[in-house]
Amino acid sequence: MFLSVFDMFKVGIGPSSSHTMGPMVAAARFLDMMRASPFEFSGLKGSLHGSLAFTGVGHATDRATILGLAGFVPDTYDNNKAEAALADIASTHTVTPEGLPTLQFDPKADLVFDYDNTLPGHANGMILMATDAQGDVILRQVFYSIGGGFVLTEEELAEGKATDEGAPVPFPFKSAAEMLEMAKSSGKSIADMKRENEIARGCADSFARGSARLWEVMNACIERGLATDGILPGGLKVRRRAKGIYDALMAERGMNLTAPHTINDWMSVYAMAVNEENAAGGQVVTAPTNGAAGVLPAVLRYYLDHVPGASQSHIEDFLLTAAAIGGLVKFNASISGAEAGCQAEVGSASAMAAAGLCAVMGGTPEQVENAAEIALEHHLGMTCDPVAGLVQVPCIERNGLGAIKAVSAASLSLRGDGEHFVPLDSVIETMRQTGHDMHEKYKETSLGGLAVNVPNC
C-alpha cells in the first residue's frame, strides 16, 4: 500500500477538503472528460447529494463546484480572480473553461441541492452533466468526495481503486503490524521507510522541495491566523480569537506569572489560528483534512518553538511519519467526517501528529505506533455536528484539543518502551466500525448534536 505524502498533505482552500476542495477537483476532472470527448457540448448541470447537500452552503460546496466548472483548481486558487469569475458567471449564466466552448450554466437553476436522494457509494456524492444544444444530457458522471480532497468516480469506487498504482515500493506496509515488522527487519525508522517509498515513486530533490513547501504553507497559515482578527463569514458571527490569545501569551512571556499549563494555550492557539483561516476560506494544507488542518501544524510548531533541542532538519521526518500513520487510517478506515464522524478527522490528525512528534523526539517505531494509538483511541466516538454546517463550532476549538491530546500521547509513549495492550490496528478497525454504526445525523449533516442544540442565528 502506498499513499504519498503529497496525497495526504495537499495545498488547498478552506473551509473543507471534502466539501470544498473535493467538488472543485471533481469539476476539474469532469472538464477533462469533456475535453477528451467527441461530443459537442452546449451547457452544464449538476446536483449535490447527501452531506454535500445538507451542509453544502456552509462549506461553500456550491461556490467550489461553480468555480471548478469555470476551470479553477485548489492548488493554484486565486481569491480575487475567483470573485471576478463568480460575478461574471452570475451575470452571463455562462462559463468558458480552457479548451472548451462557452457553456450555458446558471448556478441558481443548473446546480441543485438534492436533499432527498443520497447516492449509494458515499455520503458525499455529486452528479455532473454536460448537455447538447437541445438541452439533452450527453455526458454524465457521478463523483464521490471521500475525504481529504480525494475524489473517485462511481466506477472507481466500485472497482475499489487502489491508492498505490505505480511502481513497486520497497516498504509496502498495509497495517501497523506490517510497518513495525518491516522496521524491525530493516533496522530503519518509519520516516526512513516512508522516504524510500516516496523516492521510489519520484525524485529525492523534488520530494525535499515539496515537503519544505508543505511546512512553508502550514506555517504561513499559522502566522496569518495569529495576526488577523474580526468576524468569520457565514452568519454565525463567530469572532476570531487566535490573535487575542496570542497577543496575551506574548505579553505574559518573561513575567514569571504564568502557570505551567499555559503551554496548552500555545498548542491551542496555533491550531485555532489555522482553523480560523480555514473557516475564512484561506489557503491551508489538508492534514489529513481541512476540518482537522490545525492539529498537525500546531504540534509541529509547538515542537520547533517550545521543545529544547528541536531542529528544522527534523520537519521532513515529522511529516513522513505522520503521513505513514495517516495512510494506514485512510486505507483501513476513513478520514472523512461524513463517513465516520469527527473521530476520522481530528482523531486521525491527532494520531498523525502524535506519531510525528514522538519520532522527532527520538521515539522507536514501537513508541511511535503507541503514540498514534493513544491519540486515536481517545477520539473514538467523536461526532461531526457543525453548527449551521460551518467549519467553526465546534471545529476550531476541537483542533486545539486535538493538538493537546497529540502532545500528551507522544509524551506518554516516550515514557514507556513501546509495549502496550491495544494495537493501533485494533483502534483503526474500531474507528471504522464505530463510524459505520454512528447515526447519520452525527456525520457532517448538521442534523444532530450541537448543530441542533445551539442557536445559530
N, C-alpha and C positions, 0 to 999 in steps of 0.2 A: 504494500500500500504506500502510495506517495502522494502527498499534498504539499505543494510548495509553500515556503514562507510567504511568497507573493500572492498566493491564493488566500491564505489565512489573513494576511495583513494587506488590505487594499486601500489605496488612497481614494477617497470619495467625498461625498457631500452628505450633510445631515438632512432630516433628522433620523432616518432609518436605513439600514443596509438592506433589509428585506422589503420594505415598503417604499423606499425612495430610490436607492441605487439599483435594486433588482429590476423594478419596472423600467427604468431608463435603459438598463443593459438589455432587457428583453426587447424593447422597442428598437434598439440598435441592431439586434440580431434579426428582427423582422425586416428591417430595411435591407439588410444584406440578402435575405431570402428574396425580396422583391427585385433587387439588382441582378440576381442570378436567374430570375425567371424570364421566360419568353413572352409573358403576357404584357399587354399594355394597360397600365393602371390609371385610374382617374380619381380615386378617393380612398380614405381610410376610415375605419371604425374600430371600436374596442369596447370591452366590458371587463369590469373588475369584480372579483368574487371572493367570498369568504372574508378572511381578515383584511384583505386588501380593500374590500368594500366597507366593512364595519368601521375601520379606523383609518381609511384612506385619506380623508380630508385632513385629519390631524397630522398624518405622516407625510402630507404633500404628495400622495401617490398619483393623483390626477395631474398635478403640475409636472412631476417627473416623467410621466408617460407622454404628456404633450411635448415636452422638450426632447425626449428621446426620439419621438417620431419626427421631430424637426432636425434631428442629427446631432444632438448633444450627447456626450458620454461623461461619466463621473470623473475619470482621471484628468480630463482637460477642461472641466467645467469652469465657466466664467460667469459670475452672477450678473454683471452689468449686461453682457450680451444676452443672457437668458431672459432678463426682464424686458429687453427690447424685443426679443423674439416673441415672447408671450403677448405683448401688446400688439404686435403685428398680426399674430395668428388670430387674436380676438377680433381684430378689425377686418381682416381679409377672409377669414374662415378657410385659409389655405396654409399648407406647409410645402417647402421646396427643399427636401434633403438632397445632399450632394449625390450626383449620379442618377437622380430620378426626376421626372417631370413635376411641375406644380400639381399638388394633390389637394382635392377638396377635403377639408376637415374642420368641422365646427365643434369645438370641445364640449359645448353645452348640449349638443344634440347627438354627437357621434361617440362620446365616451360615457358609458353607462355604469353606474354603481348598482350592481345586481346583488341585493341583499338576500334574495330568496333561494338562489341556486349556487350552492358550494360545489366546486369542481372536485372530482373524486380523488385526484392524486395528492393534493396537499392543501392546507388551509389558505395558502397564498397563491391563488390562481388568477389568471387573466387570459383573455382571448383577444388577439389582434387580427384584423381582417382588412384586406385590400379589395376594392371594387372596381368594376369597369365603368364605361361611360353611361351605362344604363342603371348603374347603382347595384348591380348584382355582385355578390361576393365571389371572387375568383381565386383568392388565396386566403387561407385561414390557418392560424397556428395557436395552439394552447401552450402557454408558458406557466411554469411554477417557479416562484421566487422562494428558494428553500432555506434562506438564512445566510447572513454574512455576505450578501451581494451575489451569491451563487444562483444561477438560473439554469433550468432544464426545460426542454420541450416535453410534452406529454409522452412522446416516443422514447426520448432518452430516459425519462423516469421509469417507464415500463420496462425498458431493457436493463435497468439497474446500472446505468452508465457508471463506469469506474472513474475514480479520481486519479488513477495512476497510469493513464495512457502515455506511452512513450518508451524511451529506452529503459532497460532494467537499471535498478539502483542497487548499490552494494548492501544496504540495510533496509529491506522492505518489511519492517515490522507492522503488524496489523492489530496488535494488542500490547498492553503494558508488559505482560508477561514475556512476550517475544522481544520487546525492546530491552528488558532487563537481561534476558538470556544473551542477546547479541552484544550488549555492552560488556557482560562478563566474559564472554568467549573472545571478544576482540580487544579488550582492555581499553576501550575508548569511552569517552563521555557521551551522553545523549546529544549534546551540541556537536561533537565531532562526527558522530554518525549522521546526524541530520545535515551537516555541512557537506559531507561526502556525497550524500544523496542529491543535494542541490547542485553540486558541481557536476555530477554525472549527467544532469539534465541541461546544464548550461555552461557558464564560464565563471571562473573564480573571480575575475576582475569585475564583471558585471554584477555578480552576486554581492560583492563587497560594496559597490556603489549603490545598489538597490537597497540593501539593508541600512546603509548610512542615511539614505533619503527617508526611509520609513521613520527613523528616530527624529530626523530633522522636522518632518511634518508633524509628528506626535508632539514634540517639544514646542514647536511654534504654536500649536493649538493650545497647549497649556498656557503659554505666555499671553496669547490673545485673551483667553478666558480670565486670567488674573488681572488684566489691565482694563477690562470692559465691564461697565455696569449698565443699569437700565432695566427695562421690562422685556421679557421674552415674548415673541409673537405667538399668536394662536388663540387669544381671547381669555385665557385664564388669569392673565396679568401677574404671572409668576415673576418675582423680582430676582435678578441675578444677585448671588451672594458671594461668589468666589472672590471678587475684588475686595469687598469689605473685610472678609475674613483674612485674606492675605495681607492687606494693609495693617490690620490689627496685629497679626503674628509678627510682621516685620518690625512694628513699633515696640513690641514686647522683647525683641531679641536683645540680649545683653543686660536686661534689667534684673535678672535673677528672681523674677516674680512668678514665673510660670511653673505649673505643676508638671511632673513627668508625663502625664497622659496627654499633654498638649501635642505631643508628636502625632497623635491620632488626627488632630486638626490639620496638620501639614499633609498627611496622606489624603485626607478627605478633600482638602481644598484643591489639590492638584487634579483629582478625579472630577470634582464638581466643575472646575474650570473647563475641562474637555467637554463634559456633557451639557454645559450651558452653551458652549459654542455649537455643539451638535444640534441642540434644540433650536438654535437660531439659524440653522441651515448652513453652517460654516464647513470648512474643509476639515475632515477628520480621517483617521485610519481605522478600518474595521479591526477589532481586536477582541473577540472574533467578529463582533457585530457593531453597528453604530450605537445601539441602545446600551451596550456594555463597553463602549470605546474608551472610557476613562480609567478603568481599573488598571490595566497593564501599564499605560504610560505613567500613571500615578506612582505605582510601585517602583518602576524603573527610575523615575525622577527622585523618589524617596531614597533609593539606593545611592544614586550619584551625589545627592546633596547632603545626606544625613548619615550615611554609614561610613565609619572610618576605614580608610584603605580602598574605597571604591575607585574604579578606574573606567574611563571611557572605552578602553580597549575591550571591556567585557560586555559591551552593549550587544554585539553580534551574538555572543554565546547566550545571552538572556533571550533574545528574540528567537534563536534557533531552538532552544529548549522549550520555550513557550509554544512555538509552532508545532513541535513534535507532540506535545500533550493535546493541543487543540485539534490536531489531525486525528488523534485517536478518538476524541469525543465526537467529532463530526462523523467519522467513519462508522462508529459503533452505536451512536445515539443521535444527537441533534444539537445544533447551536441556534435553533430557531425558536423564538418566543411563541410564535403562532403554532408551532408544532408541539412544544414541550414546556411552555411557560418560561418564566424568567430564570429558573434553575439552569436552563440551557444557554442562557445568555450571560448574565452576571455570574452565575455559578461556574460556567466554563471559563470565563475571563479570569475569575479569581484563582481557579486551578492552574491556568496557564501562567499567571503572574507569580503564584507561589512557587511553581516549578522553576521559573526563570530566576527568581531571587535566590532560591536555595542553591541553584547551580553556580551562580556567580559568587556566592559566599562560601564556595568550597565543598558543597554537598556531593555525596556519592550518587550514582544513578539510583540506588535504592532509596536514599534520603529524598531525592528529587521526586520520585514516584510517590513517596509517602506524603510529601508536601502537597502535591496535586490532589491526592486522595482526601486529605484532611479538608482542604478548601472546598472541594466539590461536595463532599459528604454533608457539610454543614450549610449547603444551599438547597439540599433536596426538598422538593415540595414547594419551592417558591413560585408563586403565581405571577402572571403578567397581566396587570389590570390598570393600564394607564388612564388617568382621568382625562376625559374628553378626547381620548385617542391621541393625546400628545405625549411625546417622549420627555416629560418634565416631572410629573408627580406620579409615582414615587421614584422615577428612574434616576434623577440627578443625585439625590442623596444615596440611593441604593448603590451607585458606583463607588461612592466614598466608603461605605461599609464593606463593600466587596474588596476594596484595596486593603482595608484594615485586616480583614479575615485572611487575605493572602499573605500578608507580612507575618501574622500570628502563626499561620500554618507552616510557613517556611522556618520560622524560629523554633517551633515545636519539633519539627522533623530533624533539624540540626542538633537538637538536644538528645536525639536518640541515635541508634546505629543503623537505621533503615528497616529493621524488623518491625512489623506491625500486624494487627489482626485482620483488618479489612483491606483487600487488594483494590487498587484503582480500577481494575477491570470490573469488579463487582459493583463499585459505586456508579460507574458509567452505565452498566446494564440496569441498575436500579433507577437511575435517572431516566433512562429510556422507558422503562415500564411505568414509572410514575407519570411521565408525560403522556403516555398512552391512556392511562386511567383518569387523568385530570379532566374535569368537566371543561367543555369548550369555552364556556363563558370566562374562564380564567386564563385563556390562552390568546391574549392580544386582540380581543374583540371589543373590549370596554363594555361588556355586558354584565360584569360581575365585580365583586371585591370593592376596592377603593373607588373604582370608576363609577359605581352607582351609590356609594355611601358618602361621598364628598361632594358638596355643592360645587358645580363647575360653571357658575355664571356670576 
